[in-house]
Amino acid sequence: MTVYVDDVRHAFGRMVMCHLWADTLDELLAMVDAIGVQRKWIQGHPTLSFGKHRHASWVHFDISLGKKDLALRQGAVLTDRYGPVEHCARLDIASGVPMRVARGEKHLDAIAKARAIDRRAAV
């Protein structure tokens, strides 16, 4: 099981934010406790999230770059900007529900193509 952070940079006021998520809720909450992020900022959880944050498409935290550094020091795995989509696709595939499996496979294929384009552009 793993905790992940991505390499996106979203402006939020004077801060720059990225995403933190995990394979399990327990791992995610243990990480935010370890890096000093309040649990109330969880997004996408049906009971732990509040207000508009409850409707996020996946369970995660938006964290500052400083907290990202702490998470990496605590063992989080750095992913690219496609990491969250890949994570959700793998959850869909693992569900075993045919419609979700098909959607997950479609997303993984799209991610592979997008990463290939990014690699070619970086050369």
N, C-alpha and C positions, 0 to 999 in steps of 0.2 A: 504494500500500500504506500501511497506517495502523496505529498503535498506539492503543488505547482505554483509558479509565478510566471506571468508572461512578460514579454519585452515591449508591450505597448506603452505609450505615454499620452495620457489624456489630461488635459488641463482641467483643474477644478479650483477656481479662485487663484490663489498664489501657489497652490500645490500642483504637483504632477503625480498622477495616479496610474496604477496598473492593477491587475487582477490576481487574486490568491484563491485557489480552490484545492480540493483534495479528493482522493478516492472514497473516503468515508467522512461523515459528519464529525465523528469523534476526532479524527486526525486534524480536520480543519479547525475545530474549536481548540484543540491542544496547541496548535501552531499560533493562533491569534492570541491565546493566553500567554504563550512564551514570548511573543514579540510586542505585547502591550497594546493590542487593538481590542477595543471594547466589542463584546459579542453582539451588542445591540445593532451593530452596523452590518450584520449578515443580510445578504440579499438572496431572493429566490427560494426561501424556505417557507413552507405553508403555515407554520406556527411561530417560528422564531423571528421572522422578518416582520416589519411593520409598514403600514401605509403602502406607498407605491413600490417600495423595495420588495414586497411580497411577490410582485408580479414579474420579477426578473426571470429570464428563461432558464437559469441554472443557479445552483447554490454556490455563492462565492462572496468574497469581500473585495471592495475597492480599497487598495492600500497605497500609501505614499511611497516614493522611491526610498526614503529612509527605512521604512518598515520592510520594503522589499529586500534591502541589503541584510537586515536582521533575519528575515526568513531564509535567505540563501545561506547565511551562516549557521542557521539551525537545521539545514539539510533539505530545504525546498529545492525542487528541480526547475531550472529555467527553461521555458518554452518560447516558441515564437508567437506571433500574433494569431496563428491558427490553433494554438493549443487548446483554448476553451471549446472551439467548435469540434476539434478532434475528440476531446473528452466527452462531450455530449453525444457525439456519434457513436463512440464506443459503448456508452450507457444504453443507447438505443439498440445496438446490436446485441448486447448482453441481455436485454429484456426478453428476447425470444418472441416478441410480438411481431408477426410478419410485416405489418405496415411500418413499425418502428425499425425493424432490421433493415428493410429496404431503404428507408430514409437515411439510416446510419451509414450504410454502404455507399449510397449516393454522395453523402457528405465527405466520407473518407476519400472517395475518388476525386471529388472537386478540390479537396485540400492537397492531395498529391500533385494535381495539375498546377495549382496556384504556387506551391513550393517550387516546382520545377521552373515556372516562369520567373519567380524571384531569384532562383539560383542563376539562371541565364542572364538576368538583368544585372546581377552583381559582378559578373565577369567583365 
